[in-house]
Amino acid sequence: MTIVDTNYEQRILAYTKGKTQFTFFNEISLSTQLDELGFDSLSIVDFVIGLEEEFGIRIPDNTALSDNVRTIQNLCDLVVELDCQKAE
């Protein structure tokens, strides 16, 4: 893990904590599942739009709602990948 990855993780975790409505989720981690946060498919789309704005990237809807994106870590990996592609 690089310093850059850690920065992404910290930003995404902070964003996630700000988006969740549940006060008992003070311990959100990279392994937290999105459905554990009470996010349904519409909430995930809204959440992803916020990440797009935060990082200046575009996450395809079919990717955001795929079975491969179920945890905060999955989202972090996706954001890092797309942000790196944007920089190329």
Backbone atoms as SQL, in Angstrom:
CREATE TABLE atoms (id INTEGER PRIMARY KEY, chain TEXT, resi INTEGER, resn TEXT, atom TEXT, x REAL, y REAL, z REAL);
INSERT INTO atoms VALUES
  (1, 'A', 1, 'MET', 'N', 0.855, -1.181, 0.000),
  (2, 'A', 1, 'MET', 'CA', 0.000, 0.000, 0.000),
  (3, 'A', 1, 'MET', 'C', 0.895, 1.237, 0.000),
  (4, 'A', 2, 'THR', 'N', 0.599, 2.180, -0.843),
  (5, 'A', 2, 'THR', 'CA', 1.388, 3.400, -0.920),
  (6, 'A', 2, 'THR', 'C', 0.720, 4.515, -0.139),
  (7, 'A', 3, 'ILE', 'N', 1.450, 5.608, 0.003),
  (8, 'A', 3, 'ILE', 'CA', 0.887, 6.779, 0.684),
  (9, 'A', 3, 'ILE', 'C', -0.323, 7.294, -0.080),
  (10, 'A', 4, 'VAL', 'N', -0.247, 7.237, -1.400),
  (11, 'A', 4, 'VAL', 'CA', -1.375, 7.689, -2.212),
  (12, 'A', 4, 'VAL', 'C', -2.608, 6.848, -1.914),
  (13, 'A', 5, 'ASP', 'N', -2.437, 5.525, -1.856),
  (14, 'A', 5, 'ASP', 'CA', -3.569, 4.648, -1.572),
  (15, 'A', 5, 'ASP', 'C', -4.155, 4.961, -0.198),
  (16, 'A', 6, 'THR', 'N', -3.299, 5.206, 0.780),
  (17, 'A', 6, 'THR', 'CA', -3.762, 5.533, 2.122),
  (18, 'A', 6, 'THR', 'C', -4.576, 6.818, 2.102),
  (19, 'A', 7, 'ASN', 'N', -4.157, 7.795, 1.332),
  (20, 'A', 7, 'ASN', 'CA', -4.896, 9.042, 1.214),
  (21, 'A', 7, 'ASN', 'C', -6.282, 8.796, 0.618),
  (22, 'A', 8, 'TYR', 'N', -6.355, 7.990, -0.404),
  (23, 'A', 8, 'TYR', 'CA', -7.648, 7.641, -0.994),
  (24, 'A', 8, 'TYR', 'C', -8.528, 6.965, 0.051),
  (25, 'A', 9, 'GLU', 'N', -7.942, 5.997, 0.748),
  (26, 'A', 9, 'GLU', 'CA', -8.707, 5.267, 1.754),
  (27, 'A', 9, 'GLU', 'C', -9.247, 6.201, 2.828),
  (28, 'A', 10, 'GLN', 'N', -8.407, 7.097, 3.320),
  (29, 'A', 10, 'GLN', 'CA', -8.840, 8.030, 4.359),
  (30, 'A', 10, 'GLN', 'C', -9.955, 8.931, 3.860),
  (31, 'A', 11, 'ARG', 'N', -9.820, 9.427, 2.639),
  (32, 'A', 11, 'ARG', 'CA', -10.850, 10.307, 2.071),
  (33, 'A', 11, 'ARG', 'C', -12.162, 9.574, 1.869),
  (34, 'A', 12, 'ILE', 'N', -12.092, 8.348, 1.367),
  (35, 'A', 12, 'ILE', 'CA', -13.311, 7.573, 1.119),
  (36, 'A', 12, 'ILE', 'C', -13.967, 7.177, 2.431),
  (37, 'A', 13, 'LEU', 'N', -13.173, 6.790, 3.425),
  (38, 'A', 13, 'LEU', 'CA', -13.748, 6.457, 4.728),
  (39, 'A', 13, 'LEU', 'C', -14.421, 7.675, 5.358),
  (40, 'A', 14, 'ALA', 'N', -13.790, 8.838, 5.271),
  (41, 'A', 14, 'ALA', 'CA', -14.389, 10.058, 5.818),
  (42, 'A', 14, 'ALA', 'C', -15.683, 10.397, 5.089),
  (43, 'A', 15, 'TYR', 'N', -15.676, 10.263, 3.771),
  (44, 'A', 15, 'TYR', 'CA', -16.871, 10.527, 2.975),
  (45, 'A', 15, 'TYR', 'C', -17.990, 9.564, 3.364),
  (46, 'A', 16, 'THR', 'N', -17.634, 8.297, 3.527),
  (47, 'A', 16, 'THR', 'CA', -18.624, 7.279, 3.888),
  (48, 'A', 16, 'THR', 'C', -19.239, 7.583, 5.247),
  (49, 'A', 17, 'LYS', 'N', -18.408, 7.923, 6.208),
  (50, 'A', 17, 'LYS', 'CA', -18.904, 8.237, 7.546),
  (51, 'A', 17, 'LYS', 'C', -19.854, 9.433, 7.503),
  (52, 'A', 18, 'GLY', 'N', -19.589, 10.375, 6.611),
  (53, 'A', 18, 'GLY', 'CA', -20.465, 11.534, 6.474),
  (54, 'A', 18, 'GLY', 'C', -21.782, 11.210, 5.804),
  (55, 'A', 19, 'LYS', 'N', -21.819, 10.155, 5.027),
  (56, 'A', 19, 'LYS', 'CA', -23.016, 9.782, 4.278),
  (57, 'A', 19, 'LYS', 'C', -23.951, 8.844, 5.028),
  (58, 'A', 20, 'THR', 'N', -23.406, 8.106, 5.970),
  (59, 'A', 20, 'THR', 'CA', -24.250, 7.136, 6.661),
  (60, 'A', 20, 'THR', 'C', -25.134, 7.840, 7.686),
  (61, 'A', 21, 'GLN', 'N', -26.335, 7.352, 7.827),
  (62, 'A', 21, 'GLN', 'CA', -27.308, 7.949, 8.736),
  (63, 'A', 21, 'GLN', 'C', -27.247, 7.312, 10.113),
  (64, 'A', 22, 'PHE', 'N', -26.436, 6.286, 10.249),
  (65, 'A', 22, 'PHE', 'CA', -26.442, 5.512, 11.476),
  (66, 'A', 22, 'PHE', 'C', -25.295, 5.921, 12.386),
  (67, 'A', 23, 'THR', 'N', -25.612, 6.394, 13.573),
  (68, 'A', 23, 'THR', 'CA', -24.583, 6.850, 14.498),
  (69, 'A', 23, 'THR', 'C', -23.778, 5.692, 15.072),
  (70, 'A', 24, 'PHE', 'N', -24.317, 4.465, 15.045),
  (71, 'A', 24, 'PHE', 'CA', -23.585, 3.339, 15.605),
  (72, 'A', 24, 'PHE', 'C', -22.518, 2.807, 14.654),
  (73, 'A', 25, 'PHE', 'N', -22.360, 3.424, 13.489),
  (74, 'A', 25, 'PHE', 'CA', -21.328, 3.012, 12.549),
  (75, 'A', 25, 'PHE', 'C', -20.094, 3.892, 12.667),
  (76, 'A', 26, 'ASN', 'N', -19.669, 4.130, 13.892),
  (77, 'A', 26, 'ASN', 'CA', -18.453, 4.908, 14.094),
  (78, 'A', 26, 'ASN', 'C', -17.226, 4.148, 13.619),
  (79, 'A', 27, 'GLU', 'N', -17.314, 2.840, 13.589),
  (80, 'A', 27, 'GLU', 'CA', -16.181, 2.014, 13.204),
  (81, 'A', 27, 'GLU', 'C', -16.326, 1.482, 11.785),
  (82, 'A', 28, 'ILE', 'N', -16.562, 2.352, 10.857),
  (83, 'A', 28, 'ILE', 'CA', -16.603, 1.950, 9.453),
  (84, 'A', 28, 'ILE', 'C', -15.175, 1.678, 9.016),
  (85, 'A', 29, 'SER', 'N', -14.982, 0.540, 8.369),
  (86, 'A', 29, 'SER', 'CA', -13.651, 0.168, 7.894),
  (87, 'A', 29, 'SER', 'C', -13.720, -0.155, 6.408),
  (88, 'A', 30, 'LEU', 'N', -12.569, -0.443, 5.841),
  (89, 'A', 30, 'LEU', 'CA', -12.527, -0.779, 4.421),
  (90, 'A', 30, 'LEU', 'C', -13.284, -2.060, 4.119),
  (91, 'A', 31, 'SER', 'N', -13.420, -2.936, 5.108),
  (92, 'A', 31, 'SER', 'CA', -14.134, -4.198, 4.879),
  (93, 'A', 31, 'SER', 'C', -15.640, -4.073, 5.096),
  (94, 'A', 32, 'THR', 'N', -16.110, -2.892, 5.508),
  (95, 'A', 32, 'THR', 'CA', -17.541, -2.693, 5.722),
  (96, 'A', 32, 'THR', 'C', -18.287, -2.873, 4.405),
  (97, 'A', 33, 'GLN', 'N', -19.334, -3.670, 4.444),
  (98, 'A', 33, 'GLN', 'CA', -20.174, -3.894, 3.263),
  (99, 'A', 33, 'GLN', 'C', -21.154, -2.730, 3.123),
  (100, 'A', 34, 'LEU', 'N', -21.409, -2.327, 1.889),
  (101, 'A', 34, 'LEU', 'CA', -22.324, -1.211, 1.653),
  (102, 'A', 34, 'LEU', 'C', -23.721, -1.518, 2.164),
  (103, 'A', 35, 'ASP', 'N', -24.164, -2.756, 2.019),
  (104, 'A', 35, 'ASP', 'CA', -25.501, -3.081, 2.503),
  (105, 'A', 35, 'ASP', 'C', -25.578, -3.055, 4.028),
  (106, 'A', 36, 'GLU', 'N', -24.455, -3.205, 4.722),
  (107, 'A', 36, 'GLU', 'CA', -24.424, -3.076, 6.174),
  (108, 'A', 36, 'GLU', 'C', -24.721, -1.636, 6.608),
  (109, 'A', 37, 'LEU', 'N', -24.448, -0.701, 5.705),
  (110, 'A', 37, 'LEU', 'CA', -24.688, 0.714, 5.991),
  (111, 'A', 37, 'LEU', 'C', -26.120, 1.117, 5.678),
  (112, 'A', 38, 'GLY', 'N', -26.891, 0.160, 5.184),
  (113, 'A', 38, 'GLY', 'CA', -28.276, 0.453, 4.852),
  (114, 'A', 38, 'GLY', 'C', -28.440, 1.036, 3.463),
  (115, 'A', 39, 'PHE', 'N', -27.407, 0.941, 2.630),
  (116, 'A', 39, 'PHE', 'CA', -27.465, 1.481, 1.282),
  (117, 'A', 39, 'PHE', 'C', -28.213, 0.508, 0.373),
  (118, 'A', 40, 'ASP', 'N', -29.292, 0.973, -0.211),
  (119, 'A', 40, 'ASP', 'CA', -29.943, 0.199, -1.260),
  (120, 'A', 40, 'ASP', 'C', -29.344, 0.650, -2.589),
  (121, 'A', 41, 'SER', 'N', -29.857, 0.148, -3.702),
  (122, 'A', 41, 'SER', 'CA', -29.250, 0.480, -5.000),
  (123, 'A', 41, 'SER', 'C', -29.322, 1.978, -5.288),
  (124, 'A', 42, 'LEU', 'N', -30.402, 2.640, -4.921),
  (125, 'A', 42, 'LEU', 'CA', -30.508, 4.087, -5.137),
  (126, 'A', 42, 'LEU', 'C', -29.512, 4.847, -4.267),
  (127, 'A', 43, 'SER', 'N', -29.365, 4.420, -3.036),
  (128, 'A', 43, 'SER', 'CA', -28.402, 5.058, -2.136),
  (129, 'A', 43, 'SER', 'C', -26.976, 4.874, -2.636),
  (130, 'A', 44, 'ILE', 'N', -26.698, 3.700, -3.193),
  (131, 'A', 44, 'ILE', 'CA', -25.360, 3.449, -3.730),
  (132, 'A', 44, 'ILE', 'C', -25.085, 4.374, -4.904),
  (133, 'A', 45, 'VAL', 'N', -26.070, 4.564, -5.775),
  (134, 'A', 45, 'VAL', 'CA', -25.893, 5.471, -6.913),
  (135, 'A', 45, 'VAL', 'C', -25.630, 6.889, -6.411),
  (136, 'A', 46, 'ASP', 'N', -26.376, 7.349, -5.435),
  (137, 'A', 46, 'ASP', 'CA', -26.165, 8.671, -4.859),
  (138, 'A', 46, 'ASP', 'C', -24.779, 8.770, -4.230),
  (139, 'A', 47, 'PHE', 'N', -24.382, 7.736, -3.519),
  (140, 'A', 47, 'PHE', 'CA', -23.074, 7.674, -2.884),
  (141, 'A', 47, 'PHE', 'C', -21.970, 7.754, -3.939),
  (142, 'A', 48, 'VAL', 'N', -22.136, 7.006, -5.023),
  (143, 'A', 48, 'VAL', 'CA', -21.140, 6.976, -6.091),
  (144, 'A', 48, 'VAL', 'C', -21.051, 8.336, -6.787),
  (145, 'A', 49, 'ILE', 'N', -22.159, 8.999, -6.995),
  (146, 'A', 49, 'ILE', 'CA', -22.143, 10.335, -7.600),
  (147, 'A', 49, 'ILE', 'C', -21.304, 11.274, -6.746),
  (148, 'A', 50, 'GLY', 'N', -21.457, 11.171, -5.440),
  (149, 'A', 50, 'GLY', 'CA', -20.642, 11.991, -4.539),
  (150, 'A', 50, 'GLY', 'C', -19.163, 11.679, -4.666),
  (151, 'A', 51, 'LEU', 'N', -18.826, 10.401, -4.796),
  (152, 'A', 51, 'LEU', 'CA', -17.420, 10.025, -4.989),
  (153, 'A', 51, 'LEU', 'C', -16.892, 10.567, -6.314),
  (154, 'A', 52, 'GLU', 'N', -17.724, 10.516, -7.340),
  (155, 'A', 52, 'GLU', 'CA', -17.321, 11.070, -8.642),
  (156, 'A', 52, 'GLU', 'C', -16.987, 12.548, -8.509),
  (157, 'A', 53, 'GLU', 'N', -17.814, 13.275, -7.804),
  (158, 'A', 53, 'GLU', 'CA', -17.584, 14.706, -7.602),
  (159, 'A', 53, 'GLU', 'C', -16.339, 14.945, -6.752),
  (160, 'A', 54, 'GLU', 'N', -16.175, 14.147, -5.723),
  (161, 'A', 54, 'GLU', 'CA', -15.026, 14.285, -4.810),
  (162, 'A', 54, 'GLU', 'C', -13.697, 14.067, -5.520),
  (163, 'A', 55, 'PHE', 'N', -13.657, 13.094, -6.431),
  (164, 'A', 55, 'PHE', 'CA', -12.404, 12.717, -7.077),
  (165, 'A', 55, 'PHE', 'C', -12.313, 13.148, -8.537),
  (166, 'A', 56, 'GLY', 'N', -13.364, 13.733, -9.074),
  (167, 'A', 56, 'GLY', 'CA', -13.328, 14.178, -10.463),
  (168, 'A', 56, 'GLY', 'C', -13.230, 13.028, -11.450),
  (169, 'A', 57, 'ILE', 'N', -13.930, 11.942, -11.158),
  (170, 'A', 57, 'ILE', 'CA', -13.907, 10.762, -12.023),
  (171, 'A', 57, 'ILE', 'C', -15.326, 10.420, -12.434),
  (172, 'A', 58, 'ARG', 'N', -15.445, 9.459, -13.331),
  (173, 'A', 58, 'ARG', 'CA', -16.758, 8.957, -13.758),
  (174, 'A', 58, 'ARG', 'C', -16.776, 7.456, -13.539),
  (175, 'A', 59, 'ILE', 'N', -17.699, 6.993, -12.693),
  (176, 'A', 59, 'ILE', 'CA', -17.857, 5.573, -12.418),
  (177, 'A', 59, 'ILE', 'C', -19.104, 5.102, -13.158),
  (178, 'A', 60, 'PRO', 'N', -18.954, 4.200, -14.119),
  (179, 'A', 60, 'PRO', 'CA', -20.127, 3.713, -14.858),
  (180, 'A', 60, 'PRO', 'C', -21.145, 3.074, -13.910),
  (181, 'A', 61, 'ASP', 'N', -22.431, 3.338, -14.154),
  (182, 'A', 61, 'ASP', 'CA', -23.493, 2.809, -13.298),
  (183, 'A', 61, 'ASP', 'C', -23.440, 1.292, -13.184),
  (184, 'A', 62, 'ASN', 'N', -23.174, 0.623, -14.308),
  (185, 'A', 62, 'ASN', 'CA', -23.137, -0.841, -14.263),
  (186, 'A', 62, 'ASN', 'C', -21.989, -1.351, -13.392),
  (187, 'A', 63, 'THR', 'N', -20.926, -0.572, -13.266),
  (188, 'A', 63, 'THR', 'CA', -19.813, -0.942, -12.398),
  (189, 'A', 63, 'THR', 'C', -20.165, -0.693, -10.942),
  (190, 'A', 64, 'ALA', 'N', -20.785, 0.444, -10.670),
  (191, 'A', 64, 'ALA', 'CA', -21.137, 0.808, -9.298),
  (192, 'A', 64, 'ALA', 'C', -22.127, -0.159, -8.679),
  (193, 'A', 65, 'LEU', 'N', -22.985, -0.717, -9.492),
  (194, 'A', 65, 'LEU', 'CA', -24.017, -1.633, -8.985),
  (195, 'A', 65, 'LEU', 'C', -23.669, -3.107, -9.179),
  (196, 'A', 66, 'SER', 'N', -22.438, -3.374, -9.612),
  (197, 'A', 66, 'SER', 'CA', -22.069, -4.769, -9.864),
  (198, 'A', 66, 'SER', 'C', -21.791, -5.499, -8.551),
  (199, 'A', 67, 'ASP', 'N', -21.774, -6.807, -8.640),
  (200, 'A', 67, 'ASP', 'CA', -21.474, -7.633, -7.467),
  (201, 'A', 67, 'ASP', 'C', -20.029, -7.491, -7.020),
  (202, 'A', 68, 'ASN', 'N', -19.189, -6.905, -7.865),
  (203, 'A', 68, 'ASN', 'CA', -17.789, -6.709, -7.516),
  (204, 'A', 68, 'ASN', 'C', -17.564, -5.504, -6.610),
  (205, 'A', 69, 'VAL', 'N', -18.568, -4.662, -6.462),
  (206, 'A', 69, 'VAL', 'CA', -18.436, -3.461, -5.636),
  (207, 'A', 69, 'VAL', 'C', -19.423, -3.587, -4.483),
  (208, 'A', 70, 'ARG', 'N', -18.974, -4.227, -3.427),
  (209, 'A', 70, 'ARG', 'CA', -19.846, -4.454, -2.272),
  (210, 'A', 70, 'ARG', 'C', -19.273, -3.919, -0.968),
  (211, 'A', 71, 'THR', 'N', -17.961, -3.601, -0.962),
  (212, 'A', 71, 'THR', 'CA', -17.342, -3.090, 0.257),
  (213, 'A', 71, 'THR', 'C', -16.719, -1.721, 0.001),
  (214, 'A', 72, 'ILE', 'N', -16.370, -1.055, 1.077),
  (215, 'A', 72, 'ILE', 'CA', -15.669, 0.222, 0.945),
  (216, 'A', 72, 'ILE', 'C', -14.329, 0.002, 0.246),
  (217, 'A', 73, 'GLN', 'N', -13.663, -1.110, 0.531),
  (218, 'A', 73, 'GLN', 'CA', -12.390, -1.415, -0.135),
  (219, 'A', 73, 'GLN', 'C', -12.579, -1.572, -1.637),
  (220, 'A', 74, 'ASN', 'N', -13.651, -2.246, -2.060),
  (221, 'A', 74, 'ASN', 'CA', -13.931, -2.381, -3.494),
  (222, 'A', 74, 'ASN', 'C', -14.062, -1.014, -4.146),
  (223, 'A', 75, 'LEU', 'N', -14.792, -0.118, -3.478),
  (224, 'A', 75, 'LEU', 'CA', -14.962, 1.232, -4.017),
  (225, 'A', 75, 'LEU', 'C', -13.641, 1.976, -4.060),
  (226, 'A', 76, 'CYS', 'N', -12.851, 1.829, -3.015),
  (227, 'A', 76, 'CYS', 'CA', -11.554, 2.488, -2.968),
  (228, 'A', 76, 'CYS', 'C', -10.672, 2.025, -4.127),
  (229, 'A', 77, 'ASP', 'N', -10.609, 0.719, -4.338),
  (230, 'A', 77, 'ASP', 'CA', -9.820, 0.171, -5.446),
  (231, 'A', 77, 'ASP', 'C', -10.292, 0.725, -6.782),
  (232, 'A', 78, 'LEU', 'N', -11.596, 0.818, -6.944),
  (233, 'A', 78, 'LEU', 'CA', -12.167, 1.339, -8.181),
  (234, 'A', 78, 'LEU', 'C', -11.823, 2.814, -8.378),
  (235, 'A', 79, 'VAL', 'N', -11.944, 3.592, -7.329),
  (236, 'A', 79, 'VAL', 'CA', -11.624, 5.024, -7.414),
  (237, 'A', 79, 'VAL', 'C', -10.147, 5.226, -7.758),
  (238, 'A', 80, 'VAL', 'N', -9.264, 4.487, -7.107),
  (239, 'A', 80, 'VAL', 'CA', -7.830, 4.594, -7.400),
  (240, 'A', 80, 'VAL', 'C', -7.569, 4.251, -8.861),
  (241, 'A', 81, 'GLU', 'N', -8.153, 3.162, -9.328),
  (242, 'A', 81, 'GLU', 'CA', -7.961, 2.738, -10.718),
  (243, 'A', 81, 'GLU', 'C', -8.441, 3.808, -11.704),
  (244, 'A', 82, 'LEU', 'N', -9.645, 4.319, -11.479),
  (245, 'A', 82, 'LEU', 'CA', -10.193, 5.307, -12.402),
  (246, 'A', 82, 'LEU', 'C', -9.446, 6.634, -12.328),
  (247, 'A', 83, 'ASP', 'N', -9.006, 7.022, -11.148),
  (248, 'A', 83, 'ASP', 'CA', -8.261, 8.265, -10.999),
  (249, 'A', 83, 'ASP', 'C', -6.898, 8.158, -11.681),
  (250, 'A', 84, 'CYS', 'N', -6.276, 7.002, -11.589),
  (251, 'A', 84, 'CYS', 'CA', -5.000, 6.793, -12.268),
  (252, 'A', 84, 'CYS', 'C', -5.176, 6.797, -13.781),
  (253, 'A', 85, 'GLN', 'N', -6.253, 6.212, -14.269),
  (254, 'A', 85, 'GLN', 'CA', -6.550, 6.229, -15.704),
  (255, 'A', 85, 'GLN', 'C', -6.769, 7.650, -16.189),
  (256, 'A', 86, 'LYS', 'N', -7.416, 8.455, -15.360),
  (257, 'A', 86, 'LYS', 'CA', -7.687, 9.840, -15.720),
  (258, 'A', 86, 'LYS', 'C', -6.379, 10.613, -15.878),
  (259, 'A', 87, 'ALA', 'N', -5.387, 10.283, -15.057),
  (260, 'A', 87, 'ALA', 'CA', -4.118, 11.003, -15.058),
  (261, 'A', 87, 'ALA', 'C', -3.240, 10.627, -16.247),
  (262, 'A', 88, 'GLU', 'N', -3.539, 9.494, -16.886),
  (263, 'A', 88, 'GLU', 'CA', -2.698, 9.023, -18.012),
  (264, 'A', 88, 'GLU', 'C', -2.938, 9.816, -19.261);
